[in-house]
Amino acid sequence: MIANSFLGKLPCEIVLPDDTRAQASAAQHVFDPADERRRFPRQRTRFDAALRYYNTFPALNRKEGMYRVMIRDLSRGGVGFLHGEEMFPGENARLVFPNGAERYLQVKRCRRMGPKCYVIGAEFDEPLQDLTEGRWR
């Protein structure tokens, strides 16, 4: 298991814009699971996880190591998270959940919210068995 103390020691370069809390709160009320068209329905959530770049693009000069990211939503097939560094569609990484479960992922989209805040949507290489696989047990 990855303890909170371990996650707390990982570098987190996310700088949330001032209006992020209001946007996140408003988005939470607008989200309607019944209107979801994805293969696996997503669930809004908030927790930290560890990310390590894996087989990234050769032209990118990525620092070795793990980074703390903030998980925003989770489905069996993918994840949405905040990161302090831009990632690009097609880029790969490994995500380690607080309970120690790991999944390789591929970035599908990235949107800049601020100078050091990016919203990233990624797909897992293989689906989670259920959503508890990616959380504390």
Stockholm file with secondary structure:
# STOCKHOLM 1.0

chainA/1-137         MIANSFLGKLPCEIVLPDDTRAQASAAQHVFDPADERRRFPRQRTRFDAALRYYNTFPALNRKEGMYRVMIRDLSRGGVGFLHGEEMFPGENARLVFPNGAERYLQVKRCRRMGPKCYVIGAEFDEPLQDLTEGRWR
#=GR chainA/1-137 SS CCCHHHHHHSCCCCCCCTTHHHHHHHHHHHCCGGGCCSSSCCEEEEEEEEEEECSCCTTSCCCSSEEEEEEEEECSSEEEEEESSCCCTTCEEEEECTTSCEEEEEEEEEEEEETTEEEEEEEESSCCSSGGGGSCC
#=GC SS_cons         CCCHHHHHHSCCCCCCCTTHHHHHHHHHHHCCGGGCCSSSCCEEEEEEEEEEECSCCTTSCCCSSEEEEEEEEECSSEEEEEESSCCCTTCEEEEECTTSCEEEEEEEEEEEEETTEEEEEEEESSCCSSGGGGSCC
//
